[in-house]
């Protein structure tokens, strides 16, 4: 199965570089290109790609606005944000807008194609430094105040809440399995179930929700639960 990709960037030479890297892979193919957010929306509607590579800062409609509009209109759309900027607000805005991944433009070509495959498979993809900063910022309250606990998590079983808590602490499925004393396949089952129940796209959105509703708080990421 070939993964189709739309490349969105206002610089033609940058787009050409991305296209060359993508088309060199036998399982990836560029379905379209766009130079700004507005054009991206039209191209995506016409091409229905598996993944959209989205630049952030572009003239006219920027990538953050385009991502938000795109994922609202196309719930299954997978957006991988690429930028040279390392400012936290771009990361948080992109993820809250529905992006499934975030990579810096100075990543290696192999990192890029691996990221496209990961996002196309339905997983969230964040550069390691972005993941750490995301968790740290929510845990310390640097990104807005934490909301009071609400009823959004009431649909989860106790074990699903446990898994969500560990995800928000930054643990992988293997680490969660060890922490909770269950198998990796069980963790994956719980993860898929809680994402479906909460209408979340991926782990990135799950992390954001966990902090927003107060399931985890400052310091929690350093003390994962252990089976009793």
Secondary structure in CASP SS format (residue, H / E / C, confidence):
PFRMAT SS
TARGET T0000
AUTHOR 0000-0000-0000
METHOD secondary structure of the structure
MODEL  1
X C 1.00
X C 1.00
X E 1.00
X E 1.00
X E 1.00
X E 1.00
X E 1.00
X E 1.00
X C 1.00
X C 1.00
X C 1.00
X H 1.00
X H 1.00
X H 1.00
X H 1.00
X H 1.00
X H 1.00
X H 1.00
X H 1.00
X H 1.00
X H 1.00
X H 1.00
X H 1.00
X C 1.00
X C 1.00
X C 1.00
X C 1.00
X E 1.00
X E 1.00
X E 1.00
X E 1.00
X E 1.00
X E 1.00
X E 1.00
X C 1.00
X C 1.00
X H 1.00
X H 1.00
X H 1.00
X H 1.00
X H 1.00
X H 1.00
X H 1.00
X H 1.00
X H 1.00
X H 1.00
X H 1.00
X C 1.00
X C 1.00
X C 1.00
X E 1.00
X E 1.00
X E 1.00
X E 1.00
X E 1.00
X C 1.00
X C 1.00
X C 1.00
X C 1.00
X C 1.00
X C 1.00
X C 1.00
X H 1.00
X H 1.00
X H 1.00
X H 1.00
X H 1.00
X H 1.00
X H 1.00
X H 1.00
X H 1.00
X H 1.00
X H 1.00
X C 1.00
X C 1.00
X C 1.00
X C 1.00
X C 1.00
X E 1.00
X E 1.00
X E 1.00
X E 1.00
X E 1.00
X C 1.00
X C 1.00
X C 1.00
X C 1.00
X H 1.00
X H 1.00
X H 1.00
X H 1.00
X H 1.00
X H 1.00
X H 1.00
X H 1.00
X H 1.00
X C 1.00
X C 1.00
X C 1.00
X C 1.00
X E 1.00
X E 1.00
X E 1.00
X E 1.00
X C 1.00
X C 1.00
X C 1.00
X C 1.00
X H 1.00
X H 1.00
X H 1.00
X H 1.00
X H 1.00
X H 1.00
X H 1.00
X H 1.00
X H 1.00
X H 1.00
X H 1.00
X H 1.00
X C 1.00
X C 1.00
X C 1.00
X C 1.00
X E 1.00
X E 1.00
X C 1.00
X H 1.00
X H 1.00
X H 1.00
X H 1.00
X H 1.00
X H 1.00
X H 1.00
X H 1.00
X H 1.00
X H 1.00
X H 1.00
X H 1.00
X H 1.00
X C 1.00
X C 1.00
X C 1.00
X C 1.00
X C 1.00
X C 1.00
X C 1.00
X C 1.00
X C 1.00
X C 1.00
X H 1.00
X H 1.00
X H 1.00
X H 1.00
X H 1.00
X C 1.00
X C 1.00
X H 1.00
X H 1.00
X H 1.00
X H 1.00
X H 1.00
X H 1.00
X H 1.00
X H 1.00
X H 1.00
X H 1.00
X H 1.00
X C 1.00
X C 1.00
X C 1.00
X C 1.00
X H 1.00
X H 1.00
X H 1.00
X H 1.00
X H 1.00
X H 1.00
X H 1.00
X H 1.00
X C 1.00
X C 1.00
X C 1.00
X H 1.00
X H 1.00
X H 1.00
X H 1.00
X H 1.00
X H 1.00
X H 1.00
X H 1.00
X H 1.00
X H 1.00
X H 1.00
X H 1.00
X H 1.00
X H 1.00
X C 1.00
X C 1.00
X C 1.00
X C 1.00
X C 1.00
X H 1.00
X H 1.00
X H 1.00
X H 1.00
X H 1.00
X H 1.00
X H 1.00
X H 1.00
X H 1.00
X H 1.00
X C 1.00
X C 1.00
X C 1.00
X C 1.00
X C 1.00
X C 1.00
X C 1.00
X H 1.00
X H 1.00
X H 1.00
X C 1.00
X C 1.00
X C 1.00
X C 1.00
X C 1.00
X C 1.00
END
